[in-house]
Amino acid sequence: MRHNNRYNKSIDKKTHINYKNEIKEDIAPNIVVHYSWNGEGHYGSSIRLNYSFNIPVRKDMLEGLSPNDFFPFNQFQINQAKKSMQAWADIANISFTEAVDDSVNLGFYNFLEKSIRSGFAFHPNYSKFSGIYINHSFGENTKPTKSNYGGFTLTHEIGHSLGLKHPHNAGDTIKDQKHTHQVSIMSYYSESSSNADYCDDNVSTPQLYDIAAIQFLYGANMNTRTGNTVYGFNSNSDRDFFTANTPADKLIFCVWDAGGMDTFDFSGYSEDQNINLKELSFSDVGGLTANISIAADVVIENAIGGSGNDTLHGNDANNILAGGAGADQLWGINGHNVFRYDKPSDSTSISADTIHDFNAEKDKIDLSPFLSGNRNIPLIVQNYDDMSEITSLMIDFGISNRQYECNMMIKLIGKHQFTLNNFIISPPLTGL
C-alpha cells in the first residue's frame, strides 16, 4: 500500500505539530471567504440557519438560467441533503432548521442544464440568503447516497453556502499541497493525485481541511459524540457514513469526535489493513487506501482489525488494540496499552501477531475474552531467540491429549521477561 510520506505514521513529533499548526493557522483561514454568516471578518461564532426545499428561486441567483429551469428536490434528495447538513453541523457550531417563511437562509433547488457542472451554490452574502442548486441531468444527483457522486455534490455545495472555497482557489498558501479529495471534499482533484485510492467511491464527509476551515468560521462543536462511540462495524454513531454493515460497505470519512472512549471497528473486512489512531493520520481500510482520517484534536482510543494481515498503530492515549485473525503487526506507541485477543485463532504459530513496542512496565496482553469461561488452565512458555531478537509466547490451553501443544503464539520484538502482571486473564496462569 502506498502512502504520501507527509501522512506517514513515522513522522516525528515536531513535524506533526508543524503540520497541525499549518492546517489551523495557514490552510483553514485561506480556504474560507471573508464574509461568513456572522458578517465580514467575523469568525469563530455559532450560527443558526433556516432552510427550505419549497421556496421560489431568486431571480438574482439564476446563473444565466431561466426560472423555468428550476424545480423542487425529490424525496431522495431531501433525505440526503439533511444528512449532508448534519455532517457539517456535527463538526461546527451550526444549527439547521427547516422553515417556510421569509426567515429562510438556504434554499435547495434542482435545475436542468446540459453542462459539466453538477451543481453550484452562493457563498454567505449581505442578503443573508444562499441557494444550493443541483443539476438534475446528472443521474446520481437524482438519487444521492453517502458514497455516490450525488451525495458528494450535496455536501460540497453546502460547504460553499457556509463559506468554504475550493482549496485550489486559495492562492499561494497551499499551491504546493496535494489538495485532493483525500484532504478536502471541496477539492476538484481526485484522491489518486495524492496516492490515495477510493476505487471509484466518493468522499462521504467533510475532510481534514474542511473540518479545520468550518471550525475556523463557526467554532468546533464540542457536543458531538462525547460518549463511547464505535465507527465502522457495530457502529453506534447514528450516522450512515460512519457505519459498515457488510464487507461490501466501503467507508470514506474523516472523523470529528469531541470525547469519550472511542473505537475504530474494521473487523468485518478481510483485506490487509493499515489502521492508525494518531490525529491527522490516514488509514487503509476495507481494500481502499488512505480512506479513513482523523481530524486535529481528536482522540480515538481503540482499534479492531479484520481477518487479514493488519497493521495497527496506537497514539499517546491508553489504547486497546485487537488485530483479529491474521498475522498482524501491532504498535501501541505511548500510553498504557492493552493488546486484546478474542480467540486463540487470532494469533497462531502459523500466523502469529508481532507486537513491536511492548513495554512490560505499562502494557498488558488480554486473553480474558476467551479464557474467562474456560476451565482449562493455560500454560504459557516464553522463549527469546538471540538471532532474530524476538520473544515468543507459546500458549497451551490443554485442549488436546498431547502434553504440550502450541495452541496460540504471540511474537514480541526485543527481549522480555513476562510476569503474571503482564496479562489480563482468568483463570490464573501457570508456567511463567
BELZIMO-V709539 format. One record per residue. N is the residue number from 1. PHI is phi in degrees with one decimal (NA if undefined). D_CENTER is the distance of its C-alpha to the mean C-alpha in Angstrom with 2 decimals. Layout:
# BELZIMO-V709539
{{N:PHI:D_CENTER} {N:PHI:D_CENTER}}
This chain:
# BELZIMO-V709539
{{1:NA:17.91} {2:-95.8:18.13} {3:-138.1:16.21} {4:-68.0:17.12} {5:-57.3:18.76} {6:-61.0:17.39} {7:-108.7:13.97} {8:-70.1:15.70} {9:-59.2:15.45} {10:-88.9:19.12} {11:-62.1:19.30} {12:-76.7:21.59} {13:-63.1:21.14} {14:-63.4:23.22} {15:-62.5:21.29} {16:-62.5:17.99} {17:-63.4:19.77} {18:-62.4:21.32} {19:-66.9:18.16} {20:-61.9:16.69} {21:-64.5:20.07} {22:-62.2:20.20} {23:-62.3:17.10} {24:-74.9:18.46} {25:-98.5:22.13} {26:-110.4:22.63} {27:-74.8:19.93} {28:-55.3:18.97} {29:-64.9:22.69} {30:-99.9:23.53} {31:-115.0:21.22} {32:-123.0:22.57} {33:-79.8:26.07} {34:-79.8:28.70} {35:-115.1:29.42} {36:-91.9:26.87} {37:-66.7:27.67} {38:-94.2:29.23} {39:115.9:31.56} {40:-69.2:32.10} {41:68.5:30.59} {42:-102.4:29.43} {43:-122.3:25.88} {44:95.1:23.91} {45:-103.8:25.52} {46:-69.6:24.27} {47:-146.0:25.38} {48:-113.3:26.44} {49:-124.3:26.60} {50:-102.6:28.53} {51:-130.9:27.84} {52:-152.1:29.94} {53:-104.0:30.09} {54:-136.5:33.88} {55:-115.4:35.42} {56:-61.5:37.56} {57:-68.4:36.24} {58:-83.0:37.45} {59:-70.3:40.04} {60:-89.8:38.90} {61:-132.2:35.44} {62:-91.5:36.53} {63:52.1:35.53} {64:83.3:38.70} {65:-96.7:38.41} {66:-92.3:40.88} {67:-54.7:40.22} {68:-74.3:41.01} {69:-82.2:37.99} {70:-109.2:35.63} {71:-156.8:35.02} {72:-70.7:32.73} {73:-66.6:29.36} {74:-87.7:29.53} {75:-67.4:27.88} {76:-60.3:24.95} {77:-68.4:24.24} {78:-60.4:24.81} {79:-61.3:22.38} {80:-73.2:19.52} {81:-61.7:20.55} {82:-66.4:20.26} {83:-67.4:16.68} {84:-66.4:15.90} {85:-62.3:17.83} {86:-63.2:16.05} {87:-61.0:12.64} {88:-72.3:14.54} {89:-66.6:16.47} {90:-63.6:13.61} {91:-103.0:12.82} {92:-136.6:16.47} {93:-82.6:19.92} {94:-124.9:20.75} {95:-117.0:22.50} {96:-113.5:23.48} {97:-130.5:26.70} {98:-74.4:28.46} {99:-144.7:32.03} {100:-131.8:35.05} {101:-107.4:37.28} {102:-70.9:37.77} {103:-82.7:34.93} {104:-64.9:32.33} {105:-103.1:30.10} {106:-123.4:27.92} {107:-116.0:29.53} {108:-109.3:27.94} {109:-144.3:30.11} {110:-91.3:30.47} {111:-141.1:32.71} {112:-111.8:34.41} {113:-158.5:34.70} {114:-85.5:35.08} {115:-151.9:33.01} {116:-87.3:29.90} {117:-84.9:28.11} {118:-86.1:25.82} {119:179.0:25.88} {120:-155.4:26.62} {121:-153.8:26.41} {122:-106.1:28.23} {123:-68.8:26.99} {124:-53.5:28.17} {125:-151.1:31.92} {126:-64.2:35.16} {127:-77.1:35.73} {128:61.1:32.76} {129:-143.4:31.78} {130:-137.5:29.27} {131:-105.2:29.12} {132:-114.0:26.26} {133:-120.1:27.97} {134:-117.3:26.70} {135:-78.3:28.80} {136:-70.2:29.89} {137:-72.0:31.24} {138:-84.4:27.81} {139:-54.7:27.56} {140:-71.8:23.84} {141:-69.7:24.32} {142:-79.8:26.68} {143:-135.1:24.24} {144:-69.8:20.73} {145:-132.5:17.79} {146:-65.3:14.01} {147:-117.7:14.05} {148:-96.4:17.44} {149:-68.1:18.86} {150:-64.3:20.35} {151:-66.1:17.20} {152:-57.6:15.87} {153:-61.9:19.31} {154:-60.3:19.37} {155:-64.8:16.22} {156:-62.3:17.55} {157:-69.5:21.03} {158:-62.6:20.16} {159:-57.5:18.50} {160:-61.5:21.93} {161:-65.1:23.75} {162:-90.0:21.99} {163:122.3:23.01} {164:-94.6:20.56} {165:-100.4:22.14} {166:-71.6:21.24} {167:-58.0:20.20} {168:-75.0:23.14} {169:-99.3:25.46} {170:-88.6:24.75} {171:81.4:27.82} {172:-74.6:28.25} {173:-58.4:25.49} {174:-125.0:22.75} {175:-65.1:25.04} {176:-96.2:24.34} {177:-81.1:20.55} {178:-84.3:18.58} {179:-85.0:17.44} {180:-103.8:16.03} {181:-60.9:13.40} {182:-61.4:11.09} {183:-117.8:11.36} {184:-154.3:12.92} {185:-73.0:13.40} {186:-85.8:16.86} {187:-77.6:17.78} {188:-92.5:20.44} {189:-104.4:19.57} {190:-62.4:17.92} {191:-62.1:15.11} {192:-62.8:17.89} {193:-69.3:19.64} {194:-117.2:17.18} {195:68.3:17.22} {196:-91.5:13.99} {197:-149.9:14.80} {198:-107.7:13.47} {199:51.0:16.88} {200:72.9:17.93} {201:-83.3:15.06} {202:-117.9:13.68} {203:-59.1:10.67} {204:-100.5:10.03} {205:-137.4:8.92} {206:-55.2:10.11} {207:-103.1:8.65} {208:-49.8:9.51} {209:-65.3:13.19} {210:-63.3:13.23} {211:-63.5:11.85} {212:-61.8:14.41} {213:-69.9:17.03} {214:-69.5:16.95} {215:-73.4:17.05} {216:-62.9:19.91} {217:-73.1:21.68} {218:-127.8:21.39} {219:84.4:20.02} {220:-79.2:16.88} {221:-81.2:16.72} {222:-90.6:17.25} {223:-105.2:17.89} {224:-85.6:14.46} {225:48.3:13.55} {226:-87.9:15.96} {227:-90.7:16.72} {228:-87.2:15.43} {229:-101.5:12.33} {230:-108.7:11.18} {231:-113.6:8.01} {232:107.2:9.12} {233:-75.0:12.90} {234:58.6:15.10} {235:-70.2:12.65} {236:-116.8:14.49} {237:-76.2:12.10} {238:62.2:14.62} {239:-132.4:12.23} {240:-65.9:12.67} {241:-76.0:9.55} {242:-105.2:7.66} {243:-122.6:10.74} {244:-119.2:12.40} {245:-105.3:16.14} {246:-137.5:17.51} {247:-60.9:16.81} {248:-76.5:17.39} {249:-78.9:14.30} {250:-97.0:11.90} {251:-103.6:8.24} {252:-139.2:6.95} {253:-153.9:4.36} {254:-115.7:3.63} {255:-98.0:4.12} {256:-112.4:7.87} {257:-144.3:9.86} {258:-93.0:13.56} {259:166.3:14.84} {260:90.7:15.85} {261:-103.0:15.28} {262:-110.6:11.81} {263:-137.3:10.84} {264:-92.0:8.50} {265:-112.7:11.15} {266:-115.0:11.40} {267:-70.4:15.16} {268:-85.2:16.18} {269:-98.7:15.73} {270:-103.0:18.75} {271:-71.9:17.64} {272:-65.7:17.44} {273:-124.7:13.92} {274:-118.4:12.82} {275:-110.5:10.35} {276:-123.4:10.11} {277:-94.6:9.66} {278:-76.5:11.06} {279:-58.9:10.03} {280:69.7:9.81} {281:-91.7:9.22} {282:-122.3:7.94} {283:-120.4:8.07} {284:-101.3:10.38} {285:-130.6:9.92} {286:64.8:12.60} {287:91.7:14.81} {288:-99.6:12.68} {289:-121.2:12.27} {290:55.9:9.60} {291:-97.6:7.40} {292:-121.2:3.95} {293:-134.7:4.11} {294:-123.8:5.24} {295:-69.7:7.96} {296:-59.7:11.54} {297:71.8:13.19} {298:-106.1:10.38} {299:-117.0:11.39} {300:-107.1:9.80} {301:-87.3:13.09} {302:-127.6:13.10} {303:-140.5:12.07} {304:-125.2:13.91} {305:-86.9:14.64} {306:-104.7:16.52} {307:-96.9:20.06} {308:-87.1:19.77} {309:-86.9:20.44} {310:-92.8:17.10} {311:-119.3:16.40} {312:-119.8:14.69} {313:-121.9:14.56} {314:-84.8:14.64} {315:-143.1:14.99} {316:-81.9:17.84} {317:-83.2:17.43} {318:-83.4:19.18} {319:-101.8:16.96} {320:-112.9:17.64} {321:-116.5:16.88} {322:-126.1:18.00} {323:-73.7:18.14} {324:75.6:19.88} {325:-68.7:22.47} {326:95.9:23.08} {327:-88.1:23.99} {328:-93.2:20.91} {329:-110.7:20.65} {330:-123.6:19.53} {331:-125.0:19.28} {332:-81.4:19.23} {333:63.7:19.59} {334:-96.5:21.01} {335:84.1:21.53} {336:-98.4:23.33} {337:-108.2:21.41} {338:-119.8:22.06} {339:-100.6:21.85} {340:-101.5:22.10} {341:-123.6:23.91} {342:-91.5:24.22} {343:-157.7:27.10} {344:-58.1:29.49} {345:-71.4:28.29} {346:-66.0:24.92} {347:-153.8:26.87} {348:-117.2:30.33} {349:-64.3:32.98} {350:-81.6:32.18} {351:-136.4:28.39} {352:-90.3:27.86} {353:-72.5:24.80} {354:-124.5:25.19} {355:-96.4:24.20} {356:-88.6:24.49} {357:-138.6:24.83} {358:-63.8:26.27} {359:-116.5:28.10} {360:-63.5:30.86} {361:-78.4:31.36} {362:-139.8:28.02} {363:-95.5:26.00} {364:-138.9:26.78} {365:-108.2:26.60} {366:-102.5:26.20} {367:-108.8:28.36} {368:-65.9:29.09} {369:-56.5:27.07} {370:-114.1:29.76} {371:-102.4:32.69} {372:-62.2:33.09} {373:-108.6:35.05} {374:-101.7:36.62} {375:-79.1:40.24} {376:-71.9:40.41} {377:-83.6:40.40} {378:-74.5:38.22} {379:-112.2:39.74} {380:-116.5:37.54} {381:-112.2:39.05} {382:-114.4:37.60} {383:-141.4:38.69} {384:-109.2:38.13} {385:-104.3:38.79} {386:-65.7:40.19} {387:-68.7:39.66} {388:-88.4:35.93} {389:56.8:35.31} {390:-125.3:33.35} {391:-95.7:33.96} {392:-111.4:33.79} {393:-100.3:33.64} {394:-113.0:35.54} {395:-116.8:35.53} {396:-114.4:38.30} {397:-92.7:37.99} {398:66.0:41.58} {399:-94.7:40.75} {400:-126.0:43.35} {401:-82.8:47.03} {402:-71.1:46.48} {403:-65.5:47.10} {404:-133.3:43.94} {405:-143.9:41.04} {406:-82.8:37.60} {407:-80.9:35.36} {408:-154.5:32.27} {409:-138.1:31.58} {410:-128.9:29.05} {411:-102.5:29.44} {412:-133.6:28.89} {413:-70.6:29.39} {414:95.8:32.43} {415:-92.7:35.30} {416:-132.0:34.65} {417:-122.4:37.11} {418:-82.7:35.50} {419:-125.9:36.91} {420:-60.1:36.29} {421:-68.0:34.17} {422:-85.5:31.47} {423:-124.4:30.81} {424:-108.7:29.69} {425:-160.3:32.04} {426:-153.5:34.71} {427:-75.0:37.57} {428:-64.5:38.51} {429:-86.0:38.55} {430:-128.6:41.60} {431:95.8:42.20} {432:-89.2:40.52}}
